[in-house]
Structures are given as C-alpha cells and as structure tokens.
Amino acid sequence: MADKKLILFADDDELICDLFTFALDSAGFDIITAHDVKTILQKIEEKKPDIMLLDLTLGDESGVDVLKQMKRTDIPVIMLSGYNMEQLKEEGVTKYQCVKDCLTKPVSPDTVTDKIKEILGLK
C-alpha cells in the first residue's frame, strides 16, 4: 500500500492487540492500540485514524461509551464482540452511523483485514 492507512485497534486484551497488530502490520497497515475509553478517545483526536476496530467490552467500560463520547463521527468503526448481532442491536451499537460492521469473536485476522480493505475501498 503506497499510502499506509492508520488503524486504531481498541481492546482491553493486550494479547489480542498484539496478535492483530502483527497481522495488520504484515498486511501493510500502520497500527496504534488503546485499552481503555480515555486513551481511545485521546488517540482518536491526536492520531486521526482512518478506521477503528473497537471491542464492545473494555474491562469495566464499554465500546458503547466510546461511541457516545466520540467527537469525530467520520471515522468508520468495526465493532468486535463475543456477542451475536442481535445482542449488539440490544446494546444499541447499530444506531451509530460510524459503525460500519460488527464482527463476532473469535474472528480471524484475515477476515478483519478483508473487512478493513472493503470499508476503506482498498479491494
């Protein structure tokens, strides 16, 4: 990729972040990670990522908290969750226009990479 896209990977599980950082870096993306709502919101404003992968459960916090507090709504978001789509709808995730897709964990790095490329128009 000539113009490397910046991905914010937001998950409270550092092992998951490390796995996806390696896979997405190998696919040609630049990656930054965050593990809590405050840091996620800071990195959105400071780094201006092209897309965000956001876990629904962030320890005692929630990815929905991030969606509610985001000042920038032009960043496409892919939600990651162990919940199924019906449960995500109940959580109210799908009402946010920035949420472009929801992927159920466990999900392979290849699936995530393909979805990122599709949303960013890189396919």
N, C-alpha and C positions, 0 to 999 in steps of 0.2 A: 504494500500500500504506500503510495507516494506521500499522501497526507495522512499521517497516523491519527486515528481517532482516539480520543481520550475517554476511557470508561471509568466511572466511579462504581466500584463494587462494594456494596454496603451490607455487611453481615456481621453478627456478633461472634461467629465461629471463625477464629483466626486460621484454623486448618483448612476450612472451606475456602477462605480468602486466598490462602497460599496456593491451593490446587488450581483455582480459577485464574489467579494471577499468572501462574506458569503457562497454563493452556492458552489464555487470551494473548499474552505476550508472544507466545510462539505463533499465534495466528496473525501477528502484525499490529496489535493494538498497544497503546500506552494505557497503563492501569494505575489507578490510585485506590486505596481502600480506606474504609472507615467502619467503626464498630459500634457507634452509639449515635443517637439522634443529634446531639450538639455538634459532634465532629462532622457528621454527614452534612448538616446544614452549612457549616463553615466551608467545607470543601466545595459544595455546590457554588457558593458565592465567590470563593477565591480562585478556584481552578476552572470553573465553567466547563464541565464535562460535556461531551457530545451525547452521552447516553448514561443512564444509571441502572444498575442491577440492584434491586432493593429487596432484602429479606423482609417478610411480614413480621417475624418475631425477632426482636433485638434485645434479648435478655428480658429485663423488666419493662422495656419500652416496645414500641410498635412501629413498623414501617408506615402505618396509617398516620402516626404522629408526624413523621417526616412529610408526608403528602399534605397534611393540614397546614404545616408551617412553611412550606417552600414558597419563597417569593418569586422564583422563576418557574413558570409553567411551560416553558418552551423546551425543556429537556425531556426527551422520551424516557419512560421508565418501564422496565420489565420487572414485574414482581416475581419473587421466588418464594415458594411456601410449601410446607408439608401438607397444607390443606388442599382440598379439591376446589374446583371453580365455584361450586355452589356455596361453599363456606366462605370463599373470598368475597362473593357477592353479598353475603350476610354481613361481612365485616365492613362493607361499603367501599371496598377498594376500586371497584369498576366504575364508580361515579366520577373519578378524577380523570379529566381528559388527557393528562400527561401519561397515564398508564396505557401502554400500547399492547401489552400482553401479560399473561400470568402463566408461569411455568411451575409445575408441581415437582417438588423434590421427592426422591432423588432425580436429578437431571444431569445428563452428560455434558461435559464442556463442549463437545461438538454441536449438540443441539442448541446450546446457548450461543455459541459462535455464529451458527447459521441464522438464528433469530436476530442477533445484533446486525448482521450484514443485511438481512432483509429490511429491518426497520430503518437502517441508515442508507438504504439504497445502494449497497455495495455489491449486490449479487448480479 
